[in-house]
Amino acid sequence: MRPVAEQWDVLKRGVDAIVPEAEFLQKLERSVKTGTPLRVKYGIDPTGIDVHLGHTVPLRKLRQFQDLGHTAIIIIGNYTALVGDPSGRDETRASLTQAQVEANAVDYLRQVGRIIDLERAEVHRNGDWFGNWSFLEVLDLMRRMTLGQISARDDFAKRIAAGRPVYLHECLYPLMQGWDSVEIRADVELGGTEQLFSLLVARDLQQERGQSPQVAMTMPILVGTDGTRRMGKSLGNYIGVAESAEQQFGKVMSIPDGPMRQYFTLLTDLPTAEVERVLGPSVNPRDAKEALGRAIVEQYHGADAAERAAGEFRRRARGDDPDDVPVVEISREEQDADGRIVAPTLLVLAGLETSKSNARRVIEQGGFNHGPDREGVTDPKSALLVYDGMVLRVGKRKVVQVKLT
């Protein structure tokens, strides 16, 4: 096991807070001295199925612990998901069925496996213990927290002040999350900054059970591709772990310059000195962004895919066609007697636009061209001779090749 100082240099990177920090260092020292790995917990409530880069921030930290020889523990919150994590929320989460949660959990693990070595990790579902509890045991857990304590939570306090409801089942969430730590005897728990309250609840529960209390390690909230709001699918500003190399690279290239330092720090393993060099005044921000895109894509798709994605992006930026142009089939029955199709109809049939009204607008704005000479079409009433292999383009990113059937 590596010395404490070396582990500390790796683990402190990108961390918002370690509470309490002195205890964490003591745990590290004891771990190195005895050769006993720390048990590091991260809980995931499978309320959806798309893992994005915002979710990977604590997961990457968990992988760092794992690579340093510690034990990574994934808690699949199939019971806490039925409650819904209220952290940072200004309203109650929508309820899910057990079947929905379990279906989501399977896909979550598949995506998480891109970051964590699941063969070297412990994976537990908290329904394994909560599912066997009696109502009396639930009541006993609720005795560990007062109404004053729970209502002092920032998110609950804001909702109460605004006259929005806080339901009793939500008050169970931090206690359930804390009890998970008791069950697996966690030394460290990872989470977002908004989860600190729940992470600290576990300390009291563990001490009551005679366990050494865990340390809370919180990670910053990753901003989305818009550069301002937190990354989230509902906001449309996310980069998905399961997305293609080209999608990931293109989205990274679309972010504003401001969040680049946060992305480099939280989403890559580039040494701090290298990050400073790449973000220095002598480096073009576009080149820095390309380095960031390559580093992120390589993690999920490999170095070759990152290189291809970068090359593809440069070609598309120049207006060149991609190496592999998608083929769309169009029935010959759509052609008139002369083999022609009206331009807006052609764009819809080719899947380049969703409606003829959108297609007409694109054509009138000069956004459509076709063929090897990139012949532009600006009259939406134009009827084009359609042939096998005909290449259609809308803007720089939508390109297809026609196959007549």
C-alpha positions, 0 to 999 in steps of 0.5 A: 500500500502506498504511503499516506502522503502519496495517497493524500495527494491523489485523494484530495484532488477535486474534493470540496470537503472532508469531514472531519479531515483529521480523522480521515488522515488517522484512518489512512495512517492506520490503514497503511500501518496495518495493511487493512483497506478502508471501506469506502461507500458510495450509494446510488439510487436507481431513479433513472437509467442514464449515468452522465459525467456529473454522476461520475465525479464521486465514482471516479473518486471511488475508483481512485480509492480502489486503485490505491488498494481500498475496498469500493462498496456500491450501495444500490438504493433499491429501498431508498429510491422508493423514498427519494433523496430530498437533498438539494430538492425544492419539491418531493420526488416522484414515486417509483415502483419496485419493478422500475427501480430494479430494472434501472439498477441493472442498467446502472451497474452496467454503466457504473462498470465503465468506471469502477472495477466491479469484480473488485468491489462489493455491491449491496442492495439496501433492500437486503436489510430494509426489506426484512425489517418490522415496523417496530424496527423502523420506529426504533430508527426514527427515534435517532432523529428529532423533528428539529434536526430534520427541519433544520436541513437547508432543503427542508427549511427552504421548502417549509419557508416557501410553504411547500410540503415536506412529507414524513417519508422524506424524513426517513431518507437520511436515517436510511442512508446512515443505516446503510453505513452501519450495515457495511461498516463504512470508513468513508462515504462519498457524496455531493456537497448537498448530501453532507447532512445525510453523510454525517447522520451515519456517524451518530448511528455507527457510534451507537452501534460501537463502530468507528464513525465514517468520514464524509468526503463531498465532491463539487457539483459538476456544471453542465455543458451550458456552463452555469447550471448543474449537469442534468438530463432534464436540463439537456446540458449533460454528457452521457457515459453511454453516449458514443465517442463522437457525441461525447467529444462534440459535447465537450467541444461545445462547453464554454471556456469557463468550466474547463478547469473544473472538467479537467480536475474532476473528470480526468487524471491529467496531473495538475501541472499539465492542466495548468500548462494546457489552460495557460495563456499561450494555449488556444482554448480550442486546443485545450478543449480538444485535449479535454475531449480526448481525455474524457472520451479515452476513458469510456471508449479507448485511445483509438476512438478518442483520436477518431472522434477528434478527427471527425470533429475537425472534418465536420468543423471544416464542413467535410463529410464524415468517413462513414455517411449514414445510409437512409432508405427511400422508396422509389414510390415517393418519386414522381414520374421523372424521379424527383421529390420536392425538397422539404418532403425529401428532407423529412423522408431522409430523417434530416428534419422532423416536419415539412415546415421545419424543412422549408425553413432550413431550405429558405435559410440556405442550410441545405445542399446536396451532391459532390458539388454541394449544390445549394437549394433555397427554393422550398418548391424545388423538386430534386432528381433523387438517385442512389448514393445521393448525399444530402446535407443540412448544416455541418452535422446532418449528412446522409446518403440515399439508397432507393428501394 
